[in-house]
Structures are given as structure tokens and as C-alpha cells.
């Protein structure tokens, strides 16, 4: 497994959380069609991004 830098983990987590905001917005505005798979992705991606960001922040503070 390739070790990931804490700053990269925080950045990826932020992008995943941002995606979790953008996807439901696009579904509500009817730009993209709301499907069960897309709803599941819009629910799980920000949670995973939040955990990844927390792990990255914890790793960053542990290194300092």
C-alpha cells in the first residue's frame, strides 16, 4: 500500500465532502437525474471524505 501524505488526505477529503454538496444540489435542480445509485453515492462520499479528512488532520498533527 502506498502511504498517502496527510495534506493530500485532507485535500481529497475536502473534495469528497464538496462533491457530497454538489451532487444533491444538481439533483434538486434537475440537472442530473436522481437515481438510487447516485443517491447512495451522494450519501456515502461525504461521510468517507469527512473520515479521510479527520484521519489526515490527525496524522498531520502527530507528525508535528
N, C-alpha and C positions, 0 to 999 in steps of 0.2 A: 504494500500500500504506500502511495506517495504521500509524505507528510505535507499538509497544507499550512501555509503561513497564517497566523492569526488575523492579520489585516485583510487577507484575501477571504477568510471565512466570514468576517464581519461584512465585507462588501458583497459577497454572494448572498448572505443572509438578508441584507438590506434590499437587494434586487428581488429576492424571492418574496419578501414582505410587500414590496411595491407592486409586484405582479399580482399579489393577492388583493390589492386595492383596485388595480386597473381592470382585471378580468370581470369582477362583478359590475363595475361601472359600465363597461362595454355591453354586458348582458342586459342591464337595466335600460340602457339607451337603445337597445335592439340593433347594435352594430354587428354583434355576433350572436348566433342562436344559442339559447340556453339548453344544454343537454345534460344528462345525468353525469357523464364522464367529466365534462367541463366544470360542472358544479362541484364534483368531488375534488378535482384539481384545484379549483379556486378556494376550497376549504383547507386542503392539506398543505399546499405550498407555503402559505404564510406561517403556518404553525411550524413547519420544518425550518423555514427561514429564521423564525424567532429563536428556535433552539440552536441553530447553527451560529447565529449572531451572539447569543449568550455564551456558547462554548468558545467562540473566537475571542470575546472580550475577557473571559476568564483565563484563557491561555495567554493573552497579551499581558494581563496584569501579573500573572505568575512569572512570566519571563523577566519583567522589570524588576 
